[in-house]
Amino acid sequence: MSVSVDGPVTRSSVLDALEAAYPMLRGTIRDHDTKERRPFLRFFVCGEDVSLASPEDPLPEEIASGREPFMVIGAIAGG
């Protein structure tokens, strides 16, 4: 799926645009109130895990231009 982001392309702005376009995702990727990442979800940009980086850090041009995907991946846990 593709979303348009107004302004700087950051993890936060991408997720804001995604939740605006697909309201059923609100609260599933980030907490409603704190906007913190849900447990067991990871964010990948150009093959790198950016889950622990600041959500306001600018994303690479490859993501901003749409050449590379911004990936939200559910981690698998268990024993």
Buried (B, 14 or more C-beta within 10 A) or exposed (E): EEBEBEEEBBBBBBBBBBBEEEEEBEEEBBEEEEEEBEEEBBBBBBEEEBBEBEBEEEBBEEBBEEEBEBBBEEEEEEE
